[in-house]
Amino acid sequence: MIAITAIFTPMSVTAQCTFISPTVDINTTTISGPNCIVNFNLSFDLITNSGNKIIYLHLWQLNDYPNHDYSCNQCQPTYSVNDNHGHKDLLNAVLNVAINNFAATPVFLTSYGPDAATPMQSPSNNPGMTIVKTTSTTAGAERFIISNINVTVPGACNNNIVFKGDAWSSNSNSSSASVQCAMQGFAVGLTDPVVSGACVSGVPRKYNFTISTISSTRQVYYDVYLDNGNGILDPSNDSLIGSLPVGSAVTITPSTPYNSGLISYPSAAGATAKKIYVVVATVGQSYLISTEITPCGALPLAVTFKNFYATRSNDNTVALNWQTGSEKDLREFVIEHNTADAFVQTASVAASNSPTGNSYTFNDPNSNLSASYYRIKAVNNDGTYSYSAIQQVKGAGRTGDISIYPNPAKGTAQITLGNVSAPVTVQVIDNAGRLVKTIIATKNTVELDGLTEGIYIIRVVDNSTGSASMKTLAVTN
C-alpha cells in the first residue's frame, strides 16, 4: 500500500496526536461563471489517544496560506478577531470544518468555538456532506473520510488547483478548547496529477487508467483498490488488487502520461459490479490523489436452463441430465450435491458454448441411504455464475418411497417417486377429500403447480399392481 506520511511537529500540551496521509478523491469539477466548483472527498488518518475530542480542518488557496502559529495553548486561528499573534488567519480560508469526535460516531459542528463568526462547512450549508470513521492501515490510528465537500475556486477548472491546509485537535469536548496538537501545511492537489479511468466492456471485464500532469515533470506511483461495497475509498477494508511501489515510480510530463493498459477485473463473484479506486502519490509530495472507476456491472447470464433432472439409476448411481438454451462466454457447469446442511462440488463438466444450447449427462456415484439434493452451477468466464433449480433424489434402496420438495411449498412442488419402470398414477386430494388433480407419470419426477393454500394428500398408485402409497403436502402463500 502507498505509505505517504504528512507528519508535522505536534504542538505541546498534555498529549501528542499525529495526522497521517491526507487523501483527496475528486468527484466532479463544474464551471460556474468565472469560478470552478470542485466536489471532492478528503480523508486522513489520526493516531488515537485520550485526546482528539474536537478535530478542526482548514484549507486555503496555496498563495493565501498564512502559516499560522499553533505554538501556545490558546493559539487557535480566528476569522473575525485577532488571535494571540494579532492575525485573522481564517479570513481567506476556503474550507473550515469542525468534527465532534467525542462520541463513537463523529458528527460535524455547525459553529467554531474559538470564533463564532467563522463560516463553517457542514450538511446544513453543504448538502450531501458526510463523515465516516473507520479502521486504518496505520497501527493505532483511525481513518476519517469526509465526502462531498464543495469548494468554489476562482479561475478555470483546468488550472493547477492546489490547497494548503492545517488540521488540529483539542483534548477536550469543548469547541473552544485549547490546541492539543496540529498538522500544518499539508498540500491538497485537486487537479494535478490528473487520474482518470474507465471500465472496458467485454469478456472478461477489464479496466484501465491514466495518470497525467498539466504543470511539470512528476514521479508517480499508485495503489489500486476494489471497493468492499460501501461506496467509499477505505484502504483498511477495501481489497488491494494492484500496486506500483515508490521504488518503481514512473516519470510523467504534460506530453507523456502514464497508461496502465488493460487490466482484468478480479475473478471473485460480483467484482465487476463494484467500484475500483486508483490512489496516486507523487514522490516528495505530502498528499495522495485518487479517482474511482465506475463499475462495468455484472455480465448478463451466459446461459439459461431449459430443464434439469436427477434420477436414481440404481443403488450406486444418480443420473443427471440438463438442457440449456443458448450459451455464450460460459466456462463450465459445476455439479453440487447436498446430503447434509450444505452443497459441495462433486464434479464439473466443460461448457460447449453452443449458440443453440446443448444437452448434458453426468452419472454421479451415490449410494447414500438418505435423500440427496442436486443443483447445477453455470460459471461464466468472469467468475460470475447462476444456478439451476434444485432436484431431490431418493436414497439407495428406497424404490417405493414418495418424496416431496419443498414441503411446505409455495404453489409449486416436486414429487420424486421410486424407480418408475411402468406408468403410475399420482393423485392430489385436498383436505376435504376431493380429488383435485390426477397425473399419469412415466418418469421419476412430477411437477405440481397451481395449488392454493392448504393441506393435500399425495397418493401414488402402481398401475400394474394396484398398490398405493401416500404422503402429506402443505401449501402456503
Phi, psi and omega in degrees: 000150176297130180238074177265124183243126175248084183249123179243164188304116177294139183282156183292157165155208194288334182213164180253147174222152185226124174266139186224145167051064171297134184231135180250132177238105184284130175262301180214155167233129187231131177280129178227093184063232179276002187249164174242122177261120182251127174252123185212166172252141179233126180229158180201157173263146175227116177293125191275152172204197183287350181263222178059040181287315177238132181244135181239141175232135177226137176234141174232154167299151190308316184285346180262359185300126189269350184054058183298147180263111180260018194286355176236162185302321184258034183258044176290143175291151184230168183246312188251343180234155180292141174279190183293349178254008177081021184241159171241073192288345179270000186299324182255011180292141179263348180210129172227123182228135173239134184237124175275106182258017183286328179268172180296325179253117183290149178223155177281144170264144182266355178223159184251110186305315182295338180202100187297341181281352184293126176290128183244143173270132177199172180302338181292329178238001178226076186305139179090353180288129182224164175223140178228137173249128183222184179286166182233154173284349177271128182301133176076013183240160171242150179251132178252131181237111177259121185250151173062051173274130175254127177229132177265126183238126176298138177105176185287153180289342181271005173287162177280094184272116178230129173255158172237141189221164172235146169231134178218163187222151176253163179256018182220156178274013173273133182291347178252020183292165183284169183284125175270312180198166184209150168247122186247143167073027175284143183267144176233102179269122184264332186230006180206122002290159178263127179243125179223150182204166181204152170280142177247113183294158182135184180229123356287161177298141178224167176218163172213168177209159181231141175241121183227167179228149180249000189236311189204174177292133179225153169251122187235155174215170191203164166235150177237129183238145171261126183300144178276001177112351182269356173080012178228150177292119186213081189304332181290333184245342174282162183266126175285117185243359178190154183199141167239105187288165183301328179293345179245022184307144180253152181265130175238151175226171178304335181257352181227081177286170174261133176237131185286339191076177181283131181234133180286141173299154171304151184278353181301142180302133178086356185298323184289350178264004182249155178290153171242136179247132174250116183252118187248140175235150176252132180303130179083008183246147187260022178218163177245150175228140186223166173222161176244141179261121180297131184295151177290330190092159182293149174293149173297154179305132184276355183203154168237140178271125175276323176196165176206127180232141173234123186224135177283117179282320178201188184291351184241356189218139171244126179268127179249130179224130176216154182229139182246161166278211181295145179240139178207133177057036182255132184270310186194166169250126178256126180269122181245138189231135183230118174240356181231246185251354185214150174279139176231152179287132179247336180189173174218153180229131181294144178277148180273338185055039176285131180294344179253007181087177184203167175247139184231148178223138175213134177258116183260123175298122185203111177240023180296138179281337178267169181296149177240155178235140181231149168211159180247128179257115178268116187255123178284168179296333181270006178094346175288164187204165173219164186241152168281178170292163177269134178243141180255143180232139180293156176291161180300135178080001182260055189291335185262359186281161171247135176233140181236132179216134347282164179210107009293154180244159176249076175089327183229137178217157177248128177261122176253124183260176171289188179295115184268110178258345178215159182303142175234158179254127178253121180248138177248119186240129182279181187291344178267003179088009181271138176281114185255344181200141175229132181228132172267116185255135176240006176223178191281347182235143179227131177266129174249128177219172178074016180275137176275170183298136179156185179251132183233152170258126175259115183245125181246123183247125173285111186294337182276333184243340182083357179289151184223152173223155186223155175208153182267141176235130175257133178241129181241167177289000000 
